[in-house]
Amino acid sequence: MANPFLVLGGIAVGVITATFGVLAVPGWIASAQNVAALNDLAALTVAEVSAVNATGDAAPTVAALDDGDYGLRFTPTPEVCSVIGVSGKDFVLASRHTALSTWHARINGGPIASGSTLSAAVDGAGGLPTGVALPDPLACGGTEPFTDAPVPLDDSQWYVLRDATGSVCLDGSAAATPCALQYDWPAMSQFWQMIPVKNAGASVVTIRPRHTPTTRLQAGEDVTLTAYDGAALAQRWRLERLTRTGDLRIVSMLDGRCLHLPSSAGASVSLGSCNDAQARVADHRERLAFDVVDGRVALGIGLWTAGLNVQQRPSGGSWENMVAGPIPQTQIAFDPAILPPGEIEMRLFIGGATAYTFTIHWDGDTVTPGRGFN
């Protein structure tokens, strides 16, 4: 092959100069995160070639290069994950930013290829040299494979977000508190709605609390609830579903770090490495149930909260109140005979905020559920 230093020189210059102009286009955060991974891959290649020249063999791990045991030292960039596969002088290198699913790979200092999986990136770079095994994508800092987690098309779904390794839930009134996963619990501040950001992809959302619906969860030095700002990058989060456990990672679009839920009640919510166990979040969806009891439509919610509960229906282009229930309760019911026949669009309010939108069909004799139930 060509002298790896000459190949590397061209690649390194290309990667570095690529950072200019990236910030001026839509999606610049993801572009910048990819550039960080590419820069680490370039620096890792320099260190690996140095190891081959100094010792006759490629360094087998990123940690070995970070220790300086093979000559030129490589220090990884935070939030960039790199893996190595070697056999003698042959080496396969791959990097990706932990906030993204895209891998970048190169073989023996050759051209860089990218792919949605590590194996796809390696194949694009020319395939594995004889004797070199595919690096383990789980080997760097506990990074797990994931898929984007699109929110339901009906964004009136509400969730409780729990530390996946314990029993502490994200709470909007204070620090994380013990979970409220039972009926008649008055913790309005533990219910969250994932609202898709227009033209940003199905898994990019703002996160709205039920108890203060005009605010959003915002990233920064501290994770706070701040008045909604549609242009604020700090209020945008990407949902990633871990393929092994099914848990969520909630990634800040501001800097690529993940929401950390503490393992003990009373501790503050923070941002941190997406590789940490604290970045794993279990999501429990509140379910709207439909039943007919003694001729009355009964609506129930599996994870109930206190608050004013009102159904409304369109009337002359607006909405009108139908029934308000006692507080708290697990079910609210009404007589469908007060409705006109047909498909009726309805809303359920909890604590002054729209919790659910749904439809029912009433033919004057029988009522059946439409969309919005689960």
C-alpha positions as CSV (number, residue, x, y, z in Angstrom):
1,M,0.0,0.0,0.0
2,A,1.0,3.7,-0.2
3,N,3.0,5.2,2.6
4,P,0.4,5.5,5.3
5,F,1.8,8.9,6.5
6,L,1.3,10.3,3.0
7,V,-2.3,8.9,2.9
8,L,-2.9,10.1,6.4
9,G,-1.6,13.6,5.6
10,G,-4.3,14.1,3.0
11,I,-7.0,12.6,5.2
12,A,-6.1,14.7,8.2
13,V,-6.1,17.9,6.3
14,G,-9.4,17.0,4.7
15,V,-10.9,16.3,8.1
16,I,-9.7,19.4,9.8
17,T,-10.7,21.8,7.0
18,A,-14.1,20.1,6.9
19,T,-14.9,21.7,10.2
20,F,-15.1,25.1,8.6
21,G,-18.5,25.9,7.1
22,V,-20.2,23.0,8.8
23,L,-21.7,25.2,11.4
24,A,-23.7,27.3,8.9
25,V,-26.0,24.5,7.6
26,P,-29.0,22.7,9.1
27,G,-28.0,19.7,11.2
28,W,-24.6,21.3,12.0
29,I,-24.6,19.6,15.5
30,A,-24.6,16.1,13.9
31,S,-22.1,17.3,11.4
32,A,-19.8,18.6,14.1
33,Q,-20.2,15.4,16.0
34,N,-19.2,13.3,12.9
35,V,-16.2,15.6,12.4
36,A,-15.1,14.9,16.0
37,A,-15.2,11.2,15.3
38,L,-13.3,11.6,12.0
39,N,-10.6,13.7,13.7
40,D,-10.2,11.0,16.4
41,L,-10.0,8.4,13.6
42,A,-7.2,10.4,11.9
43,A,-5.3,10.9,15.1
44,L,-5.7,7.2,16.0
45,T,-4.3,6.3,12.6
46,V,-1.2,8.4,13.2
47,A,-0.6,6.7,16.5
48,E,-1.2,3.2,15.1
49,V,1.2,3.8,12.2
50,S,3.7,5.1,14.8
51,A,3.3,1.9,16.8
52,V,3.9,-0.2,13.7
53,N,7.1,1.7,12.9
54,A,8.3,1.6,16.5
55,T,7.5,-2.0,17.5
56,G,6.8,-3.9,14.2
57,D,3.2,-4.6,15.3
58,A,0.0,-2.6,15.6
59,A,-1.2,-1.7,19.1
60,P,-4.1,-4.0,20.0
61,T,-6.3,-1.5,21.9
62,V,-7.1,2.2,22.3
63,A,-6.1,2.0,25.9
64,A,-2.6,0.8,24.9
65,L,-2.2,3.8,22.6
66,D,-3.6,6.1,25.3
67,D,-0.9,4.8,27.7
68,G,1.9,5.7,25.3
69,D,3.3,2.1,25.4
70,Y,3.6,2.0,21.6
71,G,5.3,5.4,21.0
72,L,3.1,8.2,19.9
73,R,0.2,8.6,22.4
74,F,-3.4,8.9,21.4
75,T,-5.9,10.5,23.8
76,P,-9.6,10.0,22.8
77,T,-12.0,12.9,22.6
78,P,-14.8,12.7,25.2
79,E,-18.0,11.3,23.8
80,V,-16.1,9.7,20.8
81,C,-15.9,5.9,20.9
82,S,-13.1,4.1,19.0
83,V,-12.3,0.4,18.5
84,I,-9.3,-1.5,17.1
85,G,-8.8,-4.9,15.4
86,V,-5.3,-6.0,14.7
87,S,-3.2,-8.9,13.3
88,G,0.6,-8.2,13.2
89,K,1.1,-5.0,11.2
90,D,-2.5,-4.9,9.8
91,F,-5.1,-2.9,11.7
92,V,-8.7,-1.9,11.4
93,L,-9.8,1.3,13.2
94,A,-13.3,2.7,13.7
95,S,-14.8,5.6,15.5
96,R,-18.2,7.1,16.2
97,H,-19.6,9.9,18.3
98,T,-21.7,8.4,21.1
99,A,-24.6,10.7,20.2
100,L,-24.8,9.3,16.7
101,S,-25.2,5.8,15.2
102,T,-22.8,6.4,12.3
103,W,-19.5,4.5,12.3
104,H,-16.4,5.7,10.4
105,A,-13.7,3.1,9.6
106,R,-10.4,2.8,7.8
107,I,-8.0,-0.1,7.2
108,N,-4.2,0.3,7.4
109,G,-4.4,4.0,6.9
110,G,-6.5,3.8,3.7
111,P,-9.7,5.6,2.7
112,I,-12.3,6.3,5.3
113,A,-15.8,4.8,4.9
114,S,-18.9,5.4,6.9
115,G,-21.9,3.2,7.7
116,S,-24.9,2.8,10.1
117,T,-23.2,-0.3,11.6
118,L,-19.5,-1.0,12.3
119,S,-19.5,-3.9,9.9
120,A,-21.0,-1.8,7.1
121,A,-18.3,0.9,7.6
122,V,-15.5,-1.7,7.6
123,D,-16.9,-3.4,4.5
124,G,-17.0,0.0,2.8
125,A,-13.4,0.7,3.7
126,G,-12.3,-2.5,1.9
127,G,-13.1,-5.3,4.2
128,L,-11.2,-7.1,7.0
129,P,-7.5,-8.0,6.2
130,T,-6.7,-11.7,6.6
131,G,-6.4,-12.6,10.2
132,V,-8.0,-9.5,11.6
133,A,-11.3,-9.9,13.5
134,L,-14.1,-7.3,13.4
135,P,-13.6,-5.1,16.5
136,D,-16.3,-5.4,19.2
137,P,-18.6,-2.3,19.0
138,L,-19.4,-2.8,22.7
139,A,-15.7,-2.7,23.8
140,C,-15.4,1.1,24.3
141,G,-16.8,2.4,27.5
142,G,-19.9,0.2,27.5
143,T,-21.4,1.8,24.3
144,E,-24.4,-0.2,23.2
145,P,-26.0,-0.4,19.8
146,F,-29.3,1.6,19.4
147,T,-32.0,2.5,17.0
148,D,-33.8,5.8,16.8
149,A,-36.9,5.8,18.9
150,P,-39.6,7.7,17.0
151,V,-42.4,9.0,19.3
152,P,-46.0,7.8,18.6
153,L,-47.8,9.7,15.8
154,D,-50.3,10.7,18.5
155,D,-48.1,12.9,20.6
156,S,-50.7,13.1,23.4
157,Q,-49.0,10.1,25.0
158,W,-47.6,10.7,28.4
159,Y,-44.7,8.9,30.1
160,V,-43.0,8.4,33.5
161,L,-39.2,8.3,33.0
162,R,-37.4,6.1,35.5
163,D,-33.8,5.3,36.2
164,A,-33.5,1.9,34.5
165,T,-31.3,0.4,37.2
166,G,-33.4,1.7,40.2
167,S,-36.7,3.3,41.3
168,V,-36.0,7.0,40.9
169,C,-38.1,9.0,38.4
170,L,-37.6,12.3,36.6
171,D,-39.6,14.9,38.6
172,G,-40.2,18.4,37.3
173,S,-40.8,20.0,40.7
174,A,-37.4,19.3,42.2
175,A,-34.7,16.7,42.0
176,A,-35.5,13.1,41.0
177,T,-37.8,11.5,43.5
178,P,-39.1,7.9,44.1
179,C,-41.3,6.7,41.4
180,A,-45.0,7.1,41.5
181,L,-46.1,4.0,39.6
182,Q,-49.4,3.4,41.4
183,Y,-53.0,4.6,41.1
184,D,-54.2,7.9,42.7
185,W,-50.7,9.3,43.0
186,P,-50.8,13.1,42.9
187,A,-47.3,13.5,41.3
188,M,-48.4,15.5,38.2
189,S,-44.7,16.6,37.9
190,Q,-43.6,13.0,37.0
191,F,-45.5,12.9,33.7
192,W,-43.8,13.9,30.5
193,Q,-44.9,14.4,26.9
194,M,-42.5,13.9,23.9
195,I,-43.4,16.5,21.3
196,P,-41.7,16.0,17.9
197,V,-39.7,18.9,16.5
198,K,-41.0,19.8,13.0
199,N,-38.6,18.8,10.2
200,A,-36.0,17.4,12.7
201,G,-36.6,13.7,12.4
202,A,-39.1,11.5,14.1
203,S,-36.9,10.9,17.2
204,V,-36.0,14.6,17.9
205,V,-38.4,16.0,20.5
206,T,-39.0,18.6,23.1
207,I,-40.0,17.2,26.5
208,R,-43.0,18.9,28.2
209,P,-44.1,18.4,31.9
210,R,-47.7,18.0,32.6
211,H,-47.8,20.2,35.7
212,T,-46.2,23.2,33.8
213,P,-47.1,22.7,30.1
214,T,-45.7,26.0,28.9
215,T,-42.1,24.9,29.9
216,R,-39.7,22.4,28.4
217,L,-36.8,20.3,29.8
218,Q,-33.6,22.3,28.9
219,A,-30.0,21.2,28.9
220,G,-27.1,23.3,30.2
221,E,-24.8,23.4,33.2
222,D,-28.0,22.3,35.1
223,V,-31.0,20.5,33.6
224,T,-33.9,22.8,34.2
225,L,-37.5,23.6,33.2
226,T,-37.5,26.7,31.1
227,A,-40.2,28.6,29.1
228,Y,-40.7,27.0,25.7
229,D,-38.6,28.4,23.0
230,G,-39.1,26.8,19.6
231,A,-35.6,27.9,18.4
232,A,-33.7,26.8,21.5
233,L,-31.3,23.9,20.6
234,A,-30.9,23.3,24.4
235,Q,-34.6,22.2,24.5
236,R,-34.2,19.5,21.8
237,W,-33.5,15.9,22.7
238,R,-33.0,12.8,20.5
239,L,-34.5,9.5,21.7
240,E,-32.4,6.4,21.2
241,R,-33.7,2.9,22.0
242,L,-31.0,0.5,23.1
243,T,-31.4,-2.7,21.2
244,R,-30.2,-5.0,23.9
245,T,-32.3,-3.8,26.9
246,G,-35.1,-1.7,25.3
247,D,-34.2,1.2,27.5
248,L,-34.0,4.8,26.2
249,R,-31.1,7.2,26.0
250,I,-32.2,10.8,26.0
251,V,-29.5,12.7,24.1
252,S,-29.1,16.5,24.3
253,M,-28.9,18.0,20.8
254,L,-26.9,20.9,22.4
255,D,-23.7,18.9,23.0
256,G,-24.4,15.2,22.5
257,R,-24.4,14.3,26.2
258,C,-27.1,12.2,27.7
259,L,-29.7,12.9,30.4
260,H,-28.5,11.2,33.7
261,L,-31.1,10.1,36.3
262,P,-29.5,9.6,39.7
263,S,-29.8,6.3,41.4
264,S,-30.8,7.9,44.7
265,A,-33.8,10.1,45.5
266,G,-33.1,13.8,46.0
267,A,-30.0,14.0,43.8
268,S,-29.9,16.4,40.9
269,V,-30.6,15.4,37.3
270,S,-27.6,16.1,35.1
271,L,-26.0,15.5,31.7
272,G,-23.1,13.1,31.3
273,S,-21.6,10.3,29.2
274,C,-24.0,8.3,27.1
275,N,-21.9,5.2,28.1
276,D,-22.8,5.4,31.8
277,A,-25.5,3.3,33.4
278,Q,-27.2,6.5,34.6
279,A,-28.0,7.4,30.9
280,R,-30.3,4.4,30.7
281,V,-34.0,5.4,31.1
282,A,-37.0,3.1,31.4
283,D,-40.1,4.7,29.9
284,H,-43.6,3.8,31.3
285,R,-46.4,5.0,29.1
286,E,-49.7,6.1,30.7
287,R,-52.5,4.3,29.0
288,L,-55.9,5.6,28.1
289,A,-58.4,2.7,28.5
290,F,-62.0,2.5,27.0
291,D,-64.9,0.6,28.5
292,V,-68.7,0.8,28.6
293,V,-70.2,0.3,32.0
294,D,-74.0,0.4,32.5
295,G,-74.4,2.2,29.1
296,R,-71.9,4.9,30.0
297,V,-68.5,5.4,28.4
298,A,-65.8,5.0,31.0
299,L,-62.3,6.3,30.4
300,G,-59.4,5.1,32.6
301,I,-55.7,5.8,32.9
302,G,-53.3,3.2,34.1
303,L,-51.0,5.7,35.8
304,W,-53.4,8.3,37.2
305,T,-52.7,11.7,38.7
306,A,-54.7,14.2,40.6
307,G,-56.1,17.2,38.8
308,L,-59.1,18.5,36.9
309,N,-60.3,15.9,34.4
310,V,-62.6,17.2,31.6
311,Q,-63.7,15.7,28.3
312,Q,-64.5,18.1,25.5
313,R,-65.9,17.8,22.0
314,P,-66.0,20.1,19.0
315,S,-69.0,22.4,19.0
316,G,-69.5,25.1,16.3
317,G,-65.8,25.0,15.5
318,S,-64.7,25.3,19.2
319,W,-64.7,22.9,22.2
320,E,-67.2,22.6,25.0
321,N,-66.9,21.1,28.4
322,M,-68.9,17.8,28.9
323,V,-68.1,16.5,32.4
324,A,-65.6,17.2,35.2
325,G,-64.8,14.5,37.7
326,P,-63.9,14.4,41.4
327,I,-60.3,14.7,42.3
328,P,-58.4,12.3,42.4
329,Q,-59.9,9.4,40.5
330,T,-59.0,6.5,38.3
331,Q,-61.9,6.7,35.9
332,I,-64.4,9.2,34.4
333,A,-67.6,8.3,32.7
334,F,-70.4,10.0,30.6
335,D,-73.6,9.1,28.8
336,P,-72.9,8.9,25.0
337,A,-76.6,9.8,24.4
338,I,-75.7,13.4,24.8
339,L,-73.5,13.2,21.7
340,P,-74.7,13.5,18.0
341,P,-74.3,10.3,16.0
342,G,-71.0,9.8,14.1
343,E,-67.2,9.9,14.7
344,I,-66.7,12.3,17.6
345,E,-63.3,13.9,18.3
346,M,-62.7,14.4,22.0
347,R,-60.0,15.7,24.4
348,L,-59.2,14.7,28.0
349,F,-57.8,17.5,30.2
350,I,-55.7,16.7,33.3
351,G,-54.6,19.6,35.5
352,G,-55.5,22.2,32.8
353,A,-53.3,20.6,30.2
354,T,-54.5,18.5,27.2
355,A,-53.5,14.9,28.2
356,Y,-55.2,12.9,25.4
357,T,-57.0,13.4,22.1
358,F,-59.1,10.5,20.9
359,T,-62.2,9.6,18.9
360,I,-65.3,7.5,19.6
361,H,-68.0,6.3,17.2
362,W,-71.6,6.6,18.3
363,D,-74.5,5.3,16.2
364,G,-77.2,6.2,18.6
365,D,-77.2,2.7,20.1
366,T,-73.6,1.4,20.3
367,V,-70.4,3.3,21.1
368,T,-67.0,2.0,20.0
369,P,-63.5,3.3,20.5
370,G,-61.6,5.0,17.6
371,R,-58.0,6.3,17.5
372,G,-56.0,7.4,20.6
373,F,-56.6,4.3,22.8
374,N,-54.0,1.7,23.7
